[in-house]
Amino acid sequence: MRKRKADNVSGQSGPSGKKVCQQQQLITGSLRNANLVTQSAVNRAIANLVISALLPLHIMEVQEFKDLIATLQPQRHVMCRSTLRAI
């Protein structure tokens, strides 16, 4: 029985027939991309949560809720109750 050659995990053959190594993305690059969540995306997510779960609007003023958002997205903040009401 003939054995097949194993696929090379570290790279594939390029146009010239040479092996092309693929570089693994650094974890710092992944963490940098985590900050790409915009304030408007956070606002939409909060509004969807409040509407879907039928939460009272004063949830926006609860410190633990603010802490949760700050933990998940330190660069973003919780909108105020009147802003949520206007949506």
Long-range contacts (C-beta under 8 A, 24 or more apart in sequence): 35-73, 35-75, 37-73, 37-76, 39-76, 39-77, 42-69, 42-73, 42-76, 43-79, 43-83, 43-87, 46-78, 46-79, 46-84, 47-84, 47-87, 50-84, 57-81, 57-84, 57-85, 60-84
